[in-house]
C-alpha cells in the first residue's frame, strides 16, 4: 500500500477537490525529501526539511498536517509533529498580517465592486453578475456558487446548493459549503429585481439553464476547477477571498453579521480578513507593555448612553438580516 493510499484509507470521506489537494501536497513533499517516503524519515528530519523550504507558512502547515495524517495512519509517534503545527500557527498569522498590510494600497473598494456588478448587468453577463452579487452581499466562497437552478416544484436534495426562482424573490439554499457541518444549511431570500432578472435569463438559456457554473449543455464545472473559474469572472481576477476582505473592511459595523452569513468564526474573520487587525494587535501589545512597565495607561472616558430609537430600514440600502434573511438592494 502506498502512502497516498494510506491517506485515502485514513480519510475515506474526502471530496475530489480535497483529495486532489492532498495529492499535490504529497508530490511537493516528495520533491522536498528527495523522493523519500515519509515513513523512512524521522519527525525531526521532516520538520527540518519543511521549515527550511522557501514556501509560505500556510503551505508549511499543510505539509506538516499531511505528514501527520500519514504517520497516524501508520500508527507512528506524532507528538513532535503536533507541536510543530501549533508553533507554525503563529507564523501563519504573522504572514497573513503582512499580506493584509500590503492590500491596504491595492484592494478595490466596495464601490468599485458594485460598479463592476452594474457593468455585468448592463452587458447582460448574467452568470458573472449572479456570482459577484452573491459574493459581495453574502460573502460566499467558491464552493457555495456550485449552484443548481429550480423553482417551487424542485425536489431539494441534501448537500446541494440551489437558487429557486419565485415571482417576487429568489431563495438561495446552501447545503454544500465549507463549514456546513458546523453551521448547518443556510437559506437566504433575495428580493433584488436585478438579481431576479439575471436568474430568469440564465434559466431561460436554451439547453444550459440548470447550473450557475456551467461548461455548456447543462454540464456542471468540476469542483477542482472552481477557484480558477470563479476568479476569472471577478474584478481584476481578485477572487472570492479578497471580495470578502473588501466586505469586512467596508462594513466594520456589520462584520459579525457578514461572518455569520458566510459561515465563519469571528476569530478567523478578524485574523485573516480584517486588514486593520494588525493595528488592534499592536495596541494590545502596547497596553500590555505599559502595564508591565507600571506605566499609566490612558483610560477611555465612558461614552454617554445613547437613546434608543426604533430602527426604520432604508429601502434604498442593502440590508443584512440573520436567519432566513432578506437582502434588499437599490436597483439602479
C-alpha positions in Angstrom: 0.0 0.0 0.0 1.4 3.4 -1.0 1.5 6.3 1.5 -1.1 8.1 -0.6 -3.4 5.0 -0.3 -2.9 5.4 3.5 -4.2 8.9 3.3 -7.3 7.8 1.4 -7.9 4.9 3.8 -7.4 7.2 6.9 -9.8 9.8 5.4 -12.3 7.9 3.3 -14.8 10.8 3.1 -12.6 13.3 1.3 -14.2 15.0 -1.6 -12.5 15.0 -5.0 -11.1 18.6 -4.6 -9.6 17.9 -1.2 -8.1 14.6 -2.4 -6.5 16.4 -5.3 -5.1 19.0 -2.9 -3.6 16.2 -0.8 -2.1 14.6 -3.9 -0.5 17.9 -5.0 0.9 18.4 -1.4 2.3 14.9 -1.4 4.1 15.4 -4.7 5.6 18.6 -3.3 6.7 16.9 -0.1 8.3 14.1 -2.1 10.3 16.6 -4.1 11.5 18.3 -0.9 12.6 15.0 0.7 14.4 13.9 -2.5 11.7 11.3 -3.3 12.0 9.6 0.1 8.8 8.3 1.7 7.5 9.9 4.9 7.8 6.6 6.7 11.5 6.4 6.1 12.2 9.8 7.8 12.0 10.8 11.4 9.7 13.5 12.6 12.7 15.8 13.3 14.1 15.3 9.8 10.7 16.0 8.2 10.1 19.1 10.3 13.6 20.5 9.5 13.1 19.8 5.7 9.7 21.6 5.7 10.8 24.5 7.8 13.8 25.1 5.6 11.8 25.2 2.4 11.1 28.5 0.7 7.3 28.3 0.9 4.6 30.2 2.7 3.9 29.4 6.4 0.4 28.2 5.3 1.8 25.7 2.9 4.3 24.5 5.6 1.3 24.0 7.9 -0.4 21.9 5.2 2.7 19.8 4.6 3.1 19.2 8.3 -0.6 18.2 8.5 -0.1 15.8 5.6 2.8 14.2 7.4 0.7 13.9 10.5 -2.1 12.1 8.6 0.4 9.6 7.1 2.2 8.9 10.4 -1.1 8.5 12.2 -2.2 6.1 9.5 1.0 4.1 10.1 0.4 4.3 13.9 3.7 6.1 14.5 4.5 8.7 17.1 3.2 12.2 16.1 3.8 14.4 19.2 6.6 16.5 17.7 4.6 17.0 14.5 1.6 18.3 16.5 3.9 20.7 18.4 5.4 21.9 15.1 2.0 22.5 13.6 1.0 24.5 16.7 4.2 26.6 16.6 3.8 27.3 12.9 0.3 28.8 13.5 1.9 32.0 14.8 4.0 32.2 11.6 0.8 31.9 9.5 -0.8 34.7 11.5 2.2 37.0 11.1 2.5 36.3 7.4 -1.2 37.0 6.9 -0.9 40.3 8.7 1.9 41.4 6.5 0.0 40.4 3.3 -3.1 42.3 4.6 -1.0 45.4 5.2 0.0 45.4 1.6 -3.6 45.1 0.5 -4.4 48.5 2.0 -3.0 50.1 -1.1 -4.2 47.7 -3.7 -7.6 46.3 -2.7 -10.5 47.7 -4.7 -13.3 49.5 -2.9 -16.8 48.2 -2.3 -18.0 51.0 -4.7 -15.7 49.6 -7.4 -17.1 46.1 -6.9 -20.7 47.5 -7.2 -19.7 49.4 -10.4 -18.3 46.2 -11.8 -21.6 44.4 -11.0 -23.6 47.1 -12.8 -21.4 46.7 -15.9 -22.0 42.9 -15.8 -25.8 43.5 -15.6 -25.9 46.2 -18.3 -23.9 44.0 -20.7 -26.2 41.0 -19.9 -23.4 38.9 -18.4 -26.0 37.1 -16.2 -23.9 34.3 -14.7 -20.9 36.5 -13.7 -23.4 39.1 -12.3 -25.1 36.4 -10.1 -21.7 35.1 -8.9 -20.4 38.6 -8.0 -23.7 39.6 -6.4 -23.7 36.6 -4.1 -20.0 37.1 -3.2 -20.4 40.8 -2.5 -23.6 40.6 -0.5 -23.3 37.3 1.3 -19.6 36.8 1.3 -19.9 33.3 -0.1 -17.0 31.1 -1.1 -16.3 29.4 -4.4 -18.0 26.2 -3.4 -21.2 28.0 -2.4 -21.5 29.0 -6.1 -21.8 25.4 -7.3 -25.5 26.0 -7.7 -28.4 24.4 -9.4 -31.4 26.4 -10.5 -35.0 25.5 -9.8 -38.4 26.7 -8.7 -41.2 25.8 -6.1 -41.6 22.4 -7.7 -37.9 21.4 -7.5 -37.2 18.5 -5.2 -34.4 19.7 -2.8 -31.6 17.2 -2.3 -29.3 17.3 0.7 -25.7 18.5 0.3 -26.6 20.7 -2.7 -26.9 24.4 -3.4 -29.9 25.9 -5.1 -31.3 29.2 -6.4 -35.1 28.7 -6.5 -37.0 31.3 -8.6 -40.3 32.6 -7.3 -42.5 35.5 -8.6 -41.1 38.1 -6.2 -37.9 36.7 -4.8 -35.2 34.0 -5.2 -34.5 31.6 -2.4 -30.8 30.7 -2.0 -30.2 27.4 -0.3 -26.8 26.3 0.7 -26.4 22.6 1.7 -22.9 22.2 0.4 -20.3 24.7 1.6 -17.1 24.6 3.5 -18.4 24.9 7.1 -21.8 23.2 6.6 -21.0 20.6 9.3 -20.5 23.5 11.8 -23.3 25.9 10.8 -25.8 23.7 9.1 -27.8 24.5 5.9 -28.4 28.2 5.1 -31.3 29.8 3.5 -31.5 33.4 2.2 -34.3 35.3 0.4 -33.1 37.7 -2.3 -35.7 40.3 -3.5 -33.5 42.5 -5.7 -35.2 42.9 -9.1 -32.0 42.9 -10.9 -30.9 39.6 -9.3 -34.3 38.1 -10.2 -34.0 39.3 -13.8 -30.5 37.7 -14.0 -31.7 34.4 -12.6 -34.6 34.3 -15.0 -32.4 35.0 -18.0 -30.0 32.2 -17.1 -32.8 29.7 -16.5 -34.2 30.6 -19.9 -30.9 29.8 -21.6 -31.7 27.0 -24.1 -30.1 23.7 -23.1 -28.0 25.3 -20.5 -30.2 26.7 -17.7 -29.6 24.2 -15.0 -26.3 25.2 -13.4 -24.8 28.5 -12.5 -21.2 27.4 -13.1 -21.6 25.6 -16.4 -19.4 24.3 -19.2 -22.4 24.4 -21.6 -25.0 21.8 -22.3 -26.1 21.6 -18.7 -22.7 20.2 -17.6 -21.5 21.5 -14.2 -17.9 22.5 -13.7 -15.7 20.2 -11.7 -15.1 21.2 -8.1 -11.3 21.2 -8.7 -11.7 24.0 -11.2 -13.9 26.2 -9.1 -11.3 28.7 -8.0 -9.9 29.4 -11.4 -13.4 29.6 -13.0 -14.8 32.0 -10.4 -11.7 34.2 -10.1 -11.6 34.9 -13.8 -15.2 36.3 -13.6 -14.3 38.8 -10.7 -13.0 42.3 -10.9 -9.3 42.2 -11.9 -9.4 38.4 -11.1 -9.3 39.1 -7.4 -11.4 36.1 -6.4 -13.7 35.4 -3.5 -11.2 35.7 -0.7 -10.4 39.4 -1.5 -14.0 40.2 -2.1 -14.7 39.0 1.4 -11.9 41.2 2.7 -13.4 44.2 0.9 -16.8 43.5 2.6 -15.3 43.1 6.0 -13.2 46.3 5.7 -16.0 48.4 4.2 -18.7 47.3 6.6 -17.0 47.3 10.0 -20.2 47.5 12.0 -21.7 44.6 10.1 -18.6 42.3 10.5 -20.4 39.9 12.8 -23.4 39.6 10.6 -21.3 39.1 7.4 -19.2 36.4 9.1 -22.4 34.6 10.3 -23.8 34.8 6.8 -20.6 33.4 5.2 -20.4 30.7 7.9 -17.1 31.5 9.5 -15.9 32.4 13.0 -15.2 35.9 14.3 -11.7 35.0 15.1 -10.9 33.7 11.6 -12.6 36.8 10.1 -10.5 39.1 12.2 -7.2 37.4 11.9 -7.4 36.6 8.2 -9.7 39.1 6.5 -9.7 42.3 8.6 -6.7 44.2 7.1 -6.8 46.5 10.2 -6.3 43.6 12.6 -2.6 44.3 12.9 -3.3 47.7 14.4 -5.6 46.2 17.1 -2.9 43.6 17.9 -0.3 46.3 18.2 -2.5 48.4 20.6 -3.0 45.3 22.7 0.8 44.7 22.9 1.4 48.3 23.8 -1.1 48.2 26.6 0.4 45.0 27.9 3.9 46.6 27.8 2.7 49.7 29.6 1.1 47.6 32.3 4.3 45.5 32.8 6.4 48.7 33.0 4.0 50.1 35.5 3.3 53.0 33.2 -0.1 54.6 33.4 -2.4 53.6 30.6 -4.8 56.3 29.5 -8.3 55.2 30.2 -11.0 55.9 27.7 -13.8 58.1 29.0 -17.1 56.2 29.3 -19.4 57.1 26.4 -22.8 58.5 27.2 -25.6 56.1 26.7 -27.5 56.7 23.5 -31.2 56.9 23.5 -32.9 54.0 21.8 -34.9 54.7 18.7 -37.0 52.4 16.5 -34.9 51.4 13.5 -36.5 52.2 10.2 -35.0 50.3 7.3 -33.9 52.5 4.4 -35.4 50.8 1.3 -32.6 52.2 -0.9 -29.8 50.4 1.1 -28.6 46.8 1.2 -29.5 45.3 4.5 -28.4 42.0 6.0 -30.7 40.1 8.4 -30.0 36.9 10.4 -31.6 33.5 9.9 -33.7 33.3 6.8 -32.6 36.8 5.8 -33.9 39.2 3.2 -31.4 41.1 1.0 -32.8 44.3 -0.4 -30.8 46.2 -3.0 -31.3 49.5 -4.7 -32.0 48.7 -8.4 -30.1 51.3 -10.3 
